[in-house]
């Protein structure tokens, strides 16, 4: 029974880690997209 709880906790931990990774990747992608859009906007002005 104990190992079952540990396995469950480790699975939850993995899910949290995966979720955090997804959020970080999404934030990085958003930042990258915003800076890219800014560059294109400036380039379009010139």
CNS distance restraints for C-alpha pairs under 8 A (distance, minus, plus):
assign (resid   1 and name CA) (resid   5 and name CA) 6.71 0.50 0.50
assign (resid   2 and name CA) (resid   6 and name CA) 6.41 0.50 0.50
assign (resid   3 and name CA) (resid   7 and name CA) 6.02 0.50 0.50
assign (resid   4 and name CA) (resid   8 and name CA) 6.18 0.50 0.50
assign (resid   5 and name CA) (resid   9 and name CA) 6.17 0.50 0.50
assign (resid   6 and name CA) (resid  10 and name CA) 6.11 0.50 0.50
assign (resid   7 and name CA) (resid  11 and name CA) 6.14 0.50 0.50
assign (resid   8 and name CA) (resid  12 and name CA) 6.26 0.50 0.50
assign (resid   9 and name CA) (resid  13 and name CA) 6.11 0.50 0.50
assign (resid  10 and name CA) (resid  14 and name CA) 6.14 0.50 0.50
assign (resid  11 and name CA) (resid  15 and name CA) 6.23 0.50 0.50
assign (resid  12 and name CA) (resid  16 and name CA) 6.20 0.50 0.50
assign (resid  13 and name CA) (resid  17 and name CA) 6.13 0.50 0.50
assign (resid  14 and name CA) (resid  18 and name CA) 6.02 0.50 0.50
assign (resid  15 and name CA) (resid  19 and name CA) 5.99 0.50 0.50
assign (resid  16 and name CA) (resid  20 and name CA) 6.07 0.50 0.50
assign (resid  17 and name CA) (resid  21 and name CA) 6.14 0.50 0.50
assign (resid  18 and name CA) (resid  22 and name CA) 6.18 0.50 0.50
assign (resid  19 and name CA) (resid  23 and name CA) 6.19 0.50 0.50
assign (resid  20 and name CA) (resid  24 and name CA) 6.09 0.50 0.50
assign (resid  21 and name CA) (resid  25 and name CA) 6.05 0.50 0.50
assign (resid  22 and name CA) (resid  26 and name CA) 6.04 0.50 0.50
assign (resid  23 and name CA) (resid  27 and name CA) 6.13 0.50 0.50
assign (resid  24 and name CA) (resid  28 and name CA) 6.11 0.50 0.50
assign (resid  25 and name CA) (resid  29 and name CA) 5.98 0.50 0.50
assign (resid  26 and name CA) (resid  30 and name CA) 6.06 0.50 0.50
assign (resid  27 and name CA) (resid  31 and name CA) 6.13 0.50 0.50
assign (resid  28 and name CA) (resid  32 and name CA) 6.03 0.50 0.50
assign (resid  29 and name CA) (resid  33 and name CA) 5.98 0.50 0.50
assign (resid  30 and name CA) (resid  34 and name CA) 6.06 0.50 0.50
assign (resid  31 and name CA) (resid  35 and name CA) 6.20 0.50 0.50
assign (resid  32 and name CA) (resid  36 and name CA) 6.05 0.50 0.50
assign (resid  33 and name CA) (resid  37 and name CA) 6.04 0.50 0.50
assign (resid  34 and name CA) (resid  38 and name CA) 6.12 0.50 0.50
assign (resid  35 and name CA) (resid  39 and name CA) 6.17 0.50 0.50
assign (resid  36 and name CA) (resid  40 and name CA) 6.22 0.50 0.50
assign (resid  37 and name CA) (resid  41 and name CA) 6.00 0.50 0.50
assign (resid  38 and name CA) (resid  42 and name CA) 6.17 0.50 0.50
assign (resid  39 and name CA) (resid  43 and name CA) 6.02 0.50 0.50
assign (resid  40 and name CA) (resid  44 and name CA) 5.96 0.50 0.50
assign (resid  41 and name CA) (resid  45 and name CA) 6.38 0.50 0.50
assign (resid  42 and name CA) (resid  46 and name CA) 6.51 0.50 0.50
